[in-house]
Amino acid sequence: MKKILFFIAVLFGFNAVAQNTKKVQGPEAKNYKYWEHKKVPTIITLNSFEKLDLKGPEFKNLKIWERKLSDNKIVLARNSKIRKVTGPKAKNYKPWQN
């Protein structure tokens, strides 16, 4: 009985995933121009742990639940600008020199 219920749940799960209507198909996908559509930049907020000055066995034996979260939050944002540089300038592009 449990196997039958599991099988039915898996079938309903696959059916729910298969009904995604956001995919573009056919001529619309072939002629799709990604640069004409605005994309919302992805923002990720991370919490980090406080930096500890422990070394050796003290740091090794420290449990993860004994560490404290820091008050600082790290925010990562993806730049969605498209570079319009082509040719040798694009080949020699160094993103760290912006």
N, C-alpha and C positions, 0 to 999 in steps of 0.2 A: 504494500500500500504506500509506503514511504517513497519507494522508487517511482511509482506512478505519479505521485504528487510532485516530486522533484522534476520529473520529465515534463509535466505540464507547465510548471513554473519556468523552466528553461525555454520552452516553446513560446510562452507569452513574453519572456524577456527578449528573445530574438525578434519577435514580431514588433515590439515597441521600438527597438533600435532600428529596424529596417524601415520604419515609417518616417525617417528624417526627410523633410521636404526642402532643405536648404541647398541641396546640390543642384548645380546648373548643368543641364545636359543638352546635347544636340548642337544646333547652330549658335545658340546663345553662348555656350561654353567655348565654341571655336572662336567666336568674335568678341569674347570678353576682354575688355581693356581694364586691367587692374589699376592703372594710374588715374582713371577717372573716378574711382570710388574711394571715398575717405575711409581710412581705417583708424579706429580708436587706438591710441597707444596703450600698451600693456603696462600697468603699474603693479609692482609687487612690493609688499611691505613685509619686512622680516624683523623678527625680534632676535636679539642675540644675547649671549650670556656675558656676565661681567668677566673681565680678564683677571685671571688669578695668577699670582706670582709663585705658585707652588712648583716644585721640581722633585723628581725622583719618586720614591715610593708614596709620598703624600698625594701627588697628582695622580699616580697610577691607581691608588685605592679610593679616590674620590668618586662617590656615586653621582650619577647624573641628576638625581632628584635633590641632591644637596646643593647644587649650583643655583645661583639666583639670576633671574633675568635682568638685563640692564634696562635703564630708562630710555636709552637711545634706540630709535627705530631706523632701519636702513630701508630706503625707498629706491627701487630700481625702476627706471622708466625706459622703454625702448624707443629709440628715435626712428620714426617712420619716414623720414625724408628720403627721397630717391636721388642718388647722385646722377647728374647728367653729364659726367665726364666720360669721354670715350677715348680710345686709342692709347698711345703710350702713357698719357697722364693717368688713365684708369689702371694701367698695368703697374705703374710705379706708385700708386696711391698708398699712403701710409696713414691709417685712421688715427694713430696715436699722436700725430702731429697737428691735429685740428686745434 
